């Protein structure tokens, strides 16, 4: 029995086991880009709302790929940020209008 530290090595698996292959040490490649399912859409804006329950302050965080990042804590401020986030989605130049996003029939 050895007590010296060893480098992590992937466990050998049979070729037909269906187990994810390892790209680098300790990094599985299970999540890979599949071009068959790419329809060209990408996330542009994100809204994260935290309302954990009674006696805890709710909060909201809004991000946009254009560089806009906002945070609000407290019920009134979080609600105002949610409304502001929706307004930004209609005005942001990075978000295509519904006409631009649809493919011709």
The 8 nearest C-alpha neighbors of each residue, nearest first, counted from 0:
[[1, 2, 3, 4, 5, 6, 7, 8],
 [0, 2, 3, 4, 5, 6, 7, 8],
 [3, 1, 4, 0, 5, 6, 7, 8],
 [2, 4, 1, 5, 0, 6, 7, 8],
 [5, 3, 2, 6, 1, 7, 0, 8],
 [6, 4, 7, 3, 8, 2, 1, 9],
 [5, 7, 8, 4, 24, 9, 3, 25],
 [8, 6, 5, 9, 24, 25, 10, 4],
 [7, 9, 6, 10, 24, 25, 5, 11],
 [10, 8, 11, 7, 25, 24, 21, 12],
 [9, 11, 12, 8, 7, 13, 21, 20],
 [10, 12, 9, 13, 8, 14, 20, 18],
 [13, 11, 10, 14, 16, 18, 15, 9],
 [12, 14, 16, 15, 11, 17, 18, 10],
 [15, 13, 16, 12, 17, 18, 11, 20],
 [14, 16, 13, 17, 18, 12, 19, 20],
 [15, 17, 13, 18, 14, 12, 19, 11],
 [18, 16, 15, 19, 14, 13, 20, 12],
 [17, 19, 16, 20, 12, 15, 13, 14],
 [20, 18, 29, 28, 27, 17, 21, 16],
 [21, 19, 28, 27, 18, 22, 29, 17],
 [20, 22, 27, 23, 26, 28, 19, 24],
 [23, 21, 26, 28, 27, 20, 24, 25],
 [24, 22, 26, 21, 25, 27, 28, 20],
 [23, 25, 26, 21, 8, 22, 7, 9],
 [24, 26, 23, 27, 21, 9, 7, 8],
 [27, 25, 23, 24, 21, 22, 28, 20],
 [28, 26, 21, 29, 22, 20, 19, 25],
 [27, 29, 30, 21, 22, 20, 19, 31],
 [28, 30, 19, 27, 31, 20, 21, 18],
 [31, 29, 28, 32, 27, 33, 19, 26],
 [30, 32, 29, 33, 28, 34, 27, 19],
 [31, 33, 34, 30, 37, 36, 35, 29],
 [32, 34, 35, 36, 31, 37, 30, 38],
 [35, 33, 37, 36, 32, 38, 31, 39],
 [36, 34, 33, 37, 38, 32, 39, 31],
 [35, 37, 34, 33, 38, 32, 39, 40],
 [38, 36, 34, 39, 35, 33, 40, 32],
 [37, 39, 40, 36, 35, 34, 41, 102],
 [40, 38, 37, 41, 36, 100, 34, 42],
 [39, 41, 38, 42, 37, 100, 43, 95],
 [40, 42, 43, 39, 38, 37, 44, 94],
 [43, 41, 44, 40, 45, 64, 63, 94],
 [42, 44, 64, 63, 41, 94, 45, 93],
 [45, 43, 63, 62, 42, 64, 46, 88],
 [44, 46, 62, 61, 63, 47, 43, 42],
 [45, 47, 61, 60, 62, 48, 44, 59],
 [48, 46, 60, 59, 61, 45, 49, 58],
 [49, 47, 59, 58, 50, 46, 60, 57],
 [48, 50, 58, 57, 51, 59, 47, 56],
 [49, 51, 57, 52, 48, 58, 56, 55],
 [52, 50, 49, 55, 57, 53, 56, 54],
 [53, 51, 50, 55, 54, 57, 56, 49],
 [52, 54, 55, 51, 56, 50, 57, 74],
 [53, 55, 52, 56, 51, 57, 50, 73],
 [56, 54, 53, 52, 51, 57, 50, 73],
 [55, 57, 73, 58, 72, 54, 74, 50],
 [58, 56, 50, 73, 49, 74, 72, 55],
 [59, 57, 72, 49, 77, 71, 73, 48],
 [58, 60, 48, 77, 71, 47, 70, 49],
 [59, 61, 70, 47, 69, 46, 71, 48],
 [60, 62, 46, 69, 68, 45, 70, 84],
 [63, 61, 68, 45, 44, 67, 46, 69],
 [62, 64, 44, 67, 65, 66, 43, 45],
 [63, 65, 43, 66, 44, 62, 67, 93],
 [66, 64, 63, 67, 93, 91, 43, 92],
 [67, 65, 64, 63, 68, 62, 69, 44],
 [66, 68, 63, 62, 65, 69, 64, 61],
 [69, 67, 62, 61, 66, 63, 70, 60],
 [70, 68, 61, 60, 67, 62, 71, 80],
 [71, 69, 60, 59, 61, 72, 68, 58],
 [72, 70, 77, 59, 76, 58, 60, 80],
 [73, 71, 58, 77, 57, 76, 59, 56],
 [74, 72, 57, 56, 76, 75, 77, 58],
 [73, 75, 77, 76, 57, 78, 72, 56],
 [76, 74, 78, 77, 73, 79, 72, 80],
 [75, 77, 79, 78, 73, 71, 74, 72],
 [76, 78, 80, 71, 74, 59, 79, 58],
 [79, 77, 81, 75, 80, 76, 74, 82],
 [78, 80, 76, 82, 77, 81, 83, 75],
 [81, 79, 83, 77, 82, 78, 84, 76],
 [80, 82, 84, 78, 83, 79, 77, 85],
 [81, 83, 79, 85, 80, 84, 86, 78],
 [84, 82, 80, 86, 81, 85, 87, 79],
 [85, 83, 87, 81, 86, 82, 80, 88],
 [86, 84, 88, 82, 83, 87, 81, 89],
 [85, 87, 83, 89, 88, 84, 82, 90],
 [86, 88, 84, 90, 89, 85, 91, 83],
 [89, 87, 85, 86, 90, 91, 84, 94],
 [88, 90, 87, 86, 91, 85, 94, 96],
 [91, 89, 87, 88, 92, 86, 94, 93],
 [92, 90, 93, 88, 87, 94, 89, 65],
 [91, 93, 94, 90, 95, 65, 89, 88],
 [94, 92, 91, 95, 65, 43, 64, 63],
 [93, 95, 92, 91, 96, 43, 88, 89],
 [96, 94, 99, 100, 93, 97, 92, 98],
 [95, 97, 99, 98, 100, 94, 89, 101],
 [98, 96, 100, 99, 101, 95, 94, 102],
 [97, 99, 96, 100, 101, 95, 102, 103],
 [100, 98, 96, 97, 95, 101, 102, 94],
 [99, 101, 97, 98, 95, 96, 102, 40],
 [102, 100, 98, 99, 97, 103, 104, 96],
 [101, 103, 104, 100, 99, 98, 97, 38],
 [104, 102, 101, 98, 99, 100, 97, 38],
 [103, 102, 101, 98, 100, 99, 97, 38]]
